[in-house]
Amino acid sequence: MSNKKIWFITGASRGMGADFAKAALAAGHAVVASGRDSDQVSQALGQSNDLLAVKLDVTSRADAEAAVRGAVNRFGRIDVLVNNAASFYAGYFEELTPEQIDRQLVTSLIGPMNVTRAVLPVMRKQRSGHIISISSSAGLAAGFEFVSAYAASKFGLEGWMESIHAEVAPFGITTTIVNPGFFRTELLTEQSTNYAEPLIKDYDERRAKQLEFWKAQNGKQSGDPAKLARALIIIAS
């Protein structure tokens, strides 16, 4: 394959990240698929000479640097970075603890920064590369309740990506923000979604409706992640 690229994908052990990795492999590319448990990544994606499963907790700069070194040692370069790993802390702002908001921001905003910081020296040396960050419709228009922490992380991601676009373009590095709506990912599963504790009586009635709505959405979202994955391959080609 003459246009074979090396993809580096975070949060690839399940959900949308696994779909992205499978699509890239099916298109003939090589993939560095990362997750907090590399064994789970391997179980999700199988075995291939074009696949490297690596341990990466995006909140750890040391993990990010080690994963990038492993990618370059194996494949020699990184052409496409997909910042996909994220979490969802849902609830009314007053009921979300400062610690929960910190965890939302460190995973969904600082995490992509950590990985991109580790990858940029590789792409600068190459004078080529493509950084793709998976944001959300909540990063564009979040005028609805119960997602204040998540929306803050995604609005931050949008601003950061728009700013680094001008910084890295002179090195031949392109950037793309992807804003999915409701897709059948695993974001709303118990492993990915954390709800604020019900602490304030004034929110009781509205909270009950919000919890019912969000829990009912899991697995029933209208968007097909496999189609989005195929679109990502086209975007990065």
N, C-alpha and C positions, 0 to 999 in steps of 0.2 A: 504494500500500500504506500504510494508515493507521498501522500499527504498525512501520514500517520502522525498523531500528536500524543503527547504525554499529558494526561489529565490528573489533577490532584483534587480529590473531592472529600470534603469533611462531612461528618455525620452520615457515613455510607453503610452503616450496619443494618439499617432498616428504613422504611418509608421512602420519601422522595430521593434521598441520597443514594439508596440502593438502586432505585430506578435510573438515576442519572448514570451510575457506574455501569449498569447492565447495558444501557443504550450506547454508551461510549465504546464498550467492549464489542458490542454487536456491529458497530460501525467500523471496526478494525483498528481502534485506537488502543493505547496502553493506559492503564489506570492505576494510580496510587489511591487506594480507598482507605480512608481513615475512620476510626471510631475509638471510643474510650476502651473498648475490648476488641483487640484485633482478631481474636478467635471468633467472635460473633460476626465480624465483617467477613471472614472466610466462610463461615457457615451460610451467610446470606448470599454470597456471590460465587462460591465454588472455587475451583482451581483453574489457573490459566497462566501460561508463560508471560502473558501481557498484564497480569494482575499482581500488585503488591499490596498486601493488607498491613497497615501500620497502626500502632497505638497512638492516639492523639486525643487528649482532653484539651479543647481549644482555649480553656481558661489558663492553661499552663504555657508560658513562653518556652520553657525548656522542652516540653513535649513537641511544640511546633518546630523548634529548631532541629530536634532529633529526627522528626518525621521527614522534614525537608532534606536533611542529609541522607537519610535512607533512600528517598526518592531519587536524588541525584546519583548516589552510588549505584543504584540499580539501572536507571534509564538514561542518566547523563544530562537530563534537562527537565524542565517543567514548562509546558506550553499553555496549559489552561488550568487556572485555579477556580474551583467552585466553592465559595463560602456558603455552605448549606446548613451546618449544625446550628440548632437553635432550641429554645425552650419556650414555655408559655406559662406565665404567672398571671392568673386571671382573678379579678376581684375588684371591689371598689377601693379607690386609692387610700381612703382612711383605714381600711381593714388590712391592706397589704402592709406587712412589716417592712421597715427599712432594709432588713436582711434579705427579704424576698425580692425587693426591687434591685438591690445590689446584685443578686444572683441572676436576675433577668438581664441586667445590663452587661454583666461580665460574660455571660454566655452568648448573647445575641448581638452585642456591639463590640465589646473588647475582644471577644474570641476571634471574630473575623480580622480585627486589627492585628492580633498576635500572629495569626497564620500568614496574613499578607506581608507583615514585616519580615517574616522568615523567608518568604518566597521572592520578594522583590529583588534582593541582590542577585539571585539566579536569573531572573528575567532581564534585569539591567545588563548583566554580562552578555546575555544572548542578544540584546537589543530587539527583543520580541517577547510577546506573551499576551495573555488575555485573562483579566480578573473578572469573574462573575460572582456577584453577591445576590443571594436569594433574600429579598425583602418581603414585602406583603402589601396588600391593599391598605392595611392599617398604617403603613408608612407614608401613604399619600393623603388619605382622608379618614381621620379617626374620630369623627364627631359622634361617637357612640360610646355608651358606658361599658364598664367592666373590663376594659383592655388598656387602662392608662399606662401600666408598666410596659406591656408588650409594645404598644404604640410608641412610647418614648424610645425604646430600643431600636425600633425600625425607622422612626424619623431620624434618629442619630445616624443609623447606617446609611440612609439616603444622603444626608449632608456630607458625611465623611467620604463616601464614594464619589459624589459630585466634585468634591474638592481635590481628591487625589487624581482624578481624571486629568486635570491640567498639569499636575506635577509629573506624571509618569508618561504622558503621551510623547514627549520628546525622545524617549528611549524606545519607541516602537511598541509600547504596551498599551493595549486598549482596555476599556472597562465597560461593564454592562451591569445594570441593576434590573433584576427580574421581580416583578410585583404580582405574585399569584393571588387569586381570590380564594374561594373555598375549593380546595382540592382534597381528594381522598388520601391524605397522608396520615402519619401516625402522630401528628402534633397534638391531637385531642385525646390521645390514649392516656391511661393512668401513668405511664412511664414518662410522658412529656409534659403533661398539664398539671399544674399545682394551683389549687384554689385557696384564696385567703380564708382564714378562720372567720366565722360569723360572729362579730364582736359588737356591732352597733345596731340596736333595735330599729332605728329609723330606716335602715336598709332592708329589713327582713322581707317585706313583700316583694320588692323589686329583685332582691337577690335570689329568691326562690324561682322567679321566672327566668332569670339569667342562667342559673344552674341547670334548670330544665332544658333551656334552649341549647346551651353548649354541649351538654352531655348527650343530647339527642342527635347532634350533628356528626358525632364520631362515626366514620365509615360511610356516611350518607351524603358527603359533599358531592356537588355536581361535577367538579373538575377531575379529569383523568390524568394522574401523574405520569403515566407512560407516554401520553401525547406531549406533555410538557417536556419530558426528557428528550423526546425526538426533536422537538423544537430547539432545545438547547444545543443539540449537536449541530443543527443548521446555523444557529447564531455564532457558534465558535469555529465554524469551518472557513 
